[in-house]
């Protein structure tokens, strides 16, 4: 919901770091490092909830590097579709693993209700990804039509990511905050999973209405 409005602030915060990064370190190196930190976060939180220091540390590193890789690519003028694809792929994998990893370390007496909440959350991710795929396809088709003079618009606007994502109630920033809350308070993962699933479902509805309007 706030990704677009916060983009100038994020770039302003991370751009100063870029000039201190050696030229042999490429944005994709940071993307890979961010992914590794995300996997380590999932690994450590899946072991125990009694000490979340390492999982929170690697989560913070994942979020920092995930912002820094794009800022570095834009700073050097080397932003590419391949970089955007690998960045989003890593994010989607970590976002899928994290709730499962947190639930894995929960006490056995939590029962099936915890896993049901995580399953529903994962299901909303799955449906949301399909809607995002379709939104991107429509936007690309519209952009191609405009570039050949068949469309009514003035060309494709610059997107925040390598593919077009329509704004919705829960986006990157909100997802990051929800996952941070799950890591900080693992005992609340069931309530947070239901809450996040509801928010993602609202976002699916928002984007679905846009698709229907675009195709009507």
HUSULKA-V289082 format. One record per helix or strand of 3 or more residues. SS is the DSSP state (~ for helix, > for strand). FROM is the first residue (numbers start at 1). LEN is the number of residues. Records with the same first field share a line. If there is no record, write none. Layout:
SS->FROM-LEN / FROM-LEN
//
This chain:
~->3-16 / 27-21 / 53-24 / 81-24 / 108-3 / 112-36 / 172-13 / 186-30
//
